[in-house]
Amino acid sequence: MTWAMGIPKAALDNPAARHVLLCLANYAGVDGRGAFPSAATLSEDTGLSERTVRLKLDELEKAGWIAEGNQAIAAAYIDRRDRRPVVYDLQFKRGANAAPRKERGADNRTGCSSQQNGVQENAERGAAAAPNPSLNHQGTEEQQPRDVSGVIEEQDRQALESQDDLQRFAMFAEWDPPTGLVKTQLTLAGLTLEALTEESLKSFLGYYVAKPKVRDSGGGWCFRLAKWLKSEKAKSAVEAEQDETQSDWAVKGVRV
């Protein structure tokens, strides 16, 4: 936390990114490693939306302020892989690469070893085990505002919630609909992927981007998109029929 507060404004001038980094630092160990609050937790801490939190975490990682750490730490608390938040290590030296996994005793993101974070595999007789503050998130009140039991309780609560509800978001201009979900919804609507044109997608995005209070899951937005395309197809059919009728009357010399 002290390290994050000491970062010059000129080095990190984005207020939202700075706020996310400050809150993330509260969950790291004394060595700056092993922080894994969920996006929902950081959203509550910062007052930002979960989507904004994720965007700022990506920006902080690209800028070298944080790096992905040992994911086995989160696995020790949360069994289901799809429920685990990303474990981050603070980069006390901006742009410094995280220590190689083999040196730290872990293999890639999911690996784990008995030598990780200072644990001694073959300690001499009578030797005390090395402390492991990063794994257990131990520290002073200044370094860790929430105790471990509170973090675990919150993670358990989120694991019981619907995955769909946790991923609801407002529409944004860069949204790229997942092909698999869209194809399924279009099939149910009696349409094919050919119905999804660039023009129709822009029309859909333009309508819902102007309605930021409307939030839905990825699957929900694909359902809305299929419904939108079906409606547009029906409108086009009606307009084509009207044009054909007017053309017939014109051929017969009748003014319409």
C-alpha positions as MATLAB code, in Angstrom:
seq = 'MTWAMGIPKAALDNPAARHVLLCLANYAGVDGRGAFPSAATLSEDTGLSERTVRLKLDELEKAGWIAEGNQAIAAAYIDRRDRRPVVYDLQFKRGANAAPRKERGADNRTGCSSQQNGVQENAERGAAAAPNPSLNHQGTEEQQPRDVSGVIEEQDRQALESQDDLQRFAMFAEWDPPTGLVKTQLTLAGLTLEALTEESLKSFLGYYVAKPKVRDSGGGWCFRLAKWLKSEKAKSAVEAEQDETQSDWAVKGVRV';
ca = [
       0.000    0.000    0.000;
       2.818    2.399    0.908;
       4.560    1.587   -2.376;
       1.404    2.295   -4.386;
       0.769    5.588   -2.584;
       4.340    6.687   -3.322;
       4.000    6.367   -7.093;
       4.369    9.854   -8.650;
       1.292   11.252  -10.350;
       3.302   11.857  -13.505;
       4.122    8.139  -13.686;
       0.521    6.981  -13.176;
      -1.834    9.850  -13.961;
      -5.040    7.863  -14.574;
      -7.136    8.274  -11.391;
      -9.154    5.101  -11.921;
      -6.058    2.967  -12.561;
      -4.339    4.456   -9.505;
      -7.391    3.716   -7.353;
      -7.522    0.095   -8.541;
      -3.786   -0.335   -7.872;
      -4.095    1.109   -4.357;
      -6.924   -1.281   -3.494;
      -5.173   -4.258   -5.109;
      -2.051   -3.536   -3.047;
      -4.098   -4.015    0.142;
      -4.498   -7.697   -0.700;
      -0.835   -8.427   -1.455;
       1.611  -10.013    0.984;
       4.469   -8.120    2.586;
       6.599   -8.943   -0.462;
       3.989   -7.571   -2.859;
       2.937  -10.998   -4.097;
      -0.225  -13.082   -4.003;
      -3.020  -10.501   -4.374;
      -6.199  -12.091   -5.710;
      -9.310  -10.025   -4.923;
     -12.110  -10.617   -7.405;
     -13.289   -7.929   -9.816;
     -16.478   -7.699   -7.749;
     -14.450   -7.039   -4.587;
     -12.362   -4.331   -6.260;
     -15.565   -2.864   -7.677;
     -16.947   -2.517   -4.147;
     -13.658   -1.070   -2.871;
     -13.272    1.491   -5.662;
     -16.867    2.259   -6.622;
     -16.016    1.487  -10.250;
     -17.886   -1.027  -12.413;
     -16.453   -4.543  -12.714;
     -15.771   -3.962  -16.419;
     -13.801   -0.801  -15.642;
     -11.858   -2.650  -12.935;
     -10.862   -5.361  -15.424;
      -9.834   -2.769  -18.021;
      -7.683   -0.925  -15.480;
      -6.039   -4.162  -14.330;
      -5.105   -4.857  -17.951;
      -3.703   -1.335  -18.302;
      -1.679   -1.691  -15.097;
      -0.269   -5.020  -16.284;
       0.677   -3.629  -19.701;
       2.339   -0.632  -18.031;
       4.427   -2.927  -15.827;
       2.905   -2.022  -12.445;
       1.575   -5.544  -11.844;
       2.178   -9.014  -13.282;
       0.398  -12.332  -13.049;
       1.671  -14.278  -10.072;
       1.400  -17.844   -8.807;
      -2.156  -18.939   -9.616;
      -1.826  -21.901   -7.234;
      -2.445  -19.459   -4.379;
      -6.028  -18.844   -5.485;
      -6.438  -22.569   -6.178;
      -5.677  -23.243   -2.506;
      -8.824  -21.303   -1.564;
     -11.168  -21.915   -4.519;
     -11.585  -25.383   -6.026;
     -13.443  -24.417   -9.198;
     -11.039  -23.044  -11.770;
     -13.656  -20.861  -13.485;
     -14.382  -19.091  -10.188;
     -10.799  -18.154   -9.373;
      -9.658  -14.526   -9.682;
      -6.271  -13.856  -11.274;
      -3.401  -13.723   -8.778;
      -1.245  -10.620   -9.245;
       2.219   -9.636   -7.996;
       3.035   -5.966   -7.507;
       6.075   -4.825   -9.439;
       7.970   -2.661   -6.968;
      10.311   -1.713   -9.783;
       8.128   -0.563  -12.652;
       8.476   -2.757  -15.684;
      10.449   -5.437  -13.814;
       9.607   -8.975  -14.831;
       8.274  -11.342  -12.222;
      10.780  -13.882  -10.921;
      10.952  -17.012  -13.115;
       8.573  -19.689  -11.975;
      11.300  -22.337  -11.669;
      13.281  -20.081   -9.340;
      10.205  -19.531   -7.236;
       9.363  -23.212   -7.260;
       6.190  -23.111   -9.342;
       5.591  -24.306  -12.885;
       3.708  -21.789  -15.039;
       0.378  -20.473  -13.810;
      -1.041  -23.678  -12.344;
       2.120  -25.298  -11.044;
       2.965  -25.687   -7.397;
       5.968  -26.992   -5.478;
       6.865  -27.656   -1.882;
       9.717  -25.153   -2.292;
       7.441  -22.309   -3.362;
       7.694  -19.050   -1.397;
      10.403  -20.274    0.929;
       8.919  -23.546    2.188;
      11.750  -25.974    2.986;
      11.319  -29.480    1.633;
      14.228  -31.082    3.481;
      14.764  -28.926    6.521;
      17.547  -29.937    8.872;
      16.487  -31.581   12.086;
      15.274  -28.944   14.483;
      15.152  -26.183   11.878;
      12.021  -24.006   11.876;
       9.887  -23.900    8.749;
      10.299  -20.747    6.684;
       7.404  -18.253    6.954;
       4.926  -18.080    4.093;
       3.178  -14.711    4.469;
       2.259  -14.429    0.778;
       0.181  -17.616    0.675;
      -1.748  -16.902    3.838;
      -2.057  -13.161    3.258;
      -0.680  -12.391    6.695;
       0.378   -8.839    7.520;
      -0.327   -5.746    9.528;
      -3.650   -3.913    9.460;
      -2.112   -1.293    7.188;
      -1.122   -3.940    4.664;
      -4.266   -6.081    4.851;
      -7.591   -4.381    5.703;
      -9.520   -7.648    5.540;
      -8.533  -10.831    7.315;
      -8.258  -14.108    5.455;
     -11.562  -15.460    6.723;
     -13.378  -12.419    5.339;
     -11.794  -12.869    1.906;
     -12.641  -16.580    1.830;
     -16.215  -15.879    2.913;
     -16.665  -13.371    0.111;
     -15.165  -15.740   -2.476;
     -17.508  -18.506   -1.307;
     -20.487  -16.150   -1.634;
     -19.512  -15.274   -5.187;
     -19.058  -18.955   -6.048;
     -22.672  -19.572   -5.066;
     -23.970  -16.754   -7.228;
     -24.934  -17.295  -10.830;
     -21.990  -16.978  -13.207;
     -24.368  -15.243  -15.593;
     -25.253  -12.549  -13.051;
     -21.592  -11.837  -12.265;
     -20.892  -11.078  -15.915;
     -23.700   -8.626  -16.658;
     -22.485   -5.481  -18.375;
     -23.722   -2.436  -20.246;
     -23.306   -2.449  -24.022;
     -20.202   -0.759  -25.455;
     -19.176    0.209  -28.979;
     -16.290   -2.318  -29.234;
     -18.448   -5.324  -28.304;
     -17.696   -8.323  -30.522;
     -20.498  -10.911  -30.202;
     -19.214  -14.479  -29.601;
     -19.823  -16.472  -32.778;
     -20.984  -19.612  -30.971;
     -23.575  -17.859  -28.828;
     -24.832  -15.713  -31.702;
     -25.154  -18.703  -34.022;
     -27.198  -20.581  -31.403;
     -29.581  -17.663  -30.863;
     -29.926  -17.004  -34.595;
     -30.754  -20.666  -35.186;
     -33.451  -20.519  -32.518;
     -34.805  -17.377  -34.194;
     -34.882  -19.110  -37.576;
     -31.968  -17.107  -38.972;
     -28.406  -17.794  -40.123;
     -25.121  -15.999  -39.545;
     -25.590  -14.241  -42.902;
     -28.283  -12.152  -41.202;
     -25.593  -10.533  -39.033;
     -24.118   -7.824  -41.229;
     -21.767   -5.034  -40.221;
     -24.512   -2.488  -40.789;
     -27.058   -4.354  -38.650;
     -24.521   -4.821  -35.821;
     -23.679   -1.101  -35.831;
     -27.386   -0.284  -35.673;
     -27.829   -2.626  -32.692;
     -24.779   -1.232  -30.872;
     -25.808    2.352  -31.504;
     -29.224    1.730  -29.985;
     -28.021    0.030  -26.794;
     -24.840    2.051  -26.215;
     -27.213    4.983  -25.746;
     -28.913    3.007  -22.948;
     -26.143    2.466  -20.344;
     -28.638    1.432  -17.673;
     -29.518   -1.689  -19.644;
     -27.219   -4.511  -18.487;
     -27.164   -8.127  -19.566;
     -24.881  -11.142  -19.777;
     -23.014  -12.150  -22.924;
     -25.676  -14.732  -23.719;
     -28.433  -12.236  -22.985;
     -26.972   -9.701  -25.393;
     -26.741  -12.373  -28.094;
     -30.425  -13.153  -27.530;
     -31.262   -9.440  -27.859;
     -29.168   -9.235  -31.029;
     -30.968  -12.210  -32.630;
     -34.324  -10.675  -31.699;
     -33.186   -7.350  -33.185;
     -32.097   -8.978  -36.452;
     -35.367  -10.891  -36.754;
     -37.298   -7.671  -36.253;
     -35.195   -5.855  -38.842;
     -35.739   -8.696  -41.295;
     -39.509   -8.453  -40.797;
     -39.407   -4.678  -41.352;
     -37.397   -5.122  -44.548;
     -39.905   -7.672  -45.827;
     -42.814   -5.277  -45.203;
     -40.993   -2.405  -46.925;
     -40.152   -4.620  -49.910;
     -43.794   -5.670  -50.208;
     -44.946   -2.037  -50.093;
     -42.429   -1.078  -52.796;
     -43.632   -3.952  -54.979;
     -47.275   -2.894  -54.530;
     -46.495    0.707  -55.456;
     -44.579   -0.497  -58.506;
     -47.560   -2.577  -59.668;
     -49.896    0.394  -59.369;
     -47.424    2.590  -61.254;
     -47.312    0.059  -64.110;
     -51.095    0.190  -64.301;
     -50.996    3.988  -64.468;
     -52.565    4.561  -61.083;
     -51.169    7.321  -58.915;
     -50.480    6.409  -55.345;
];
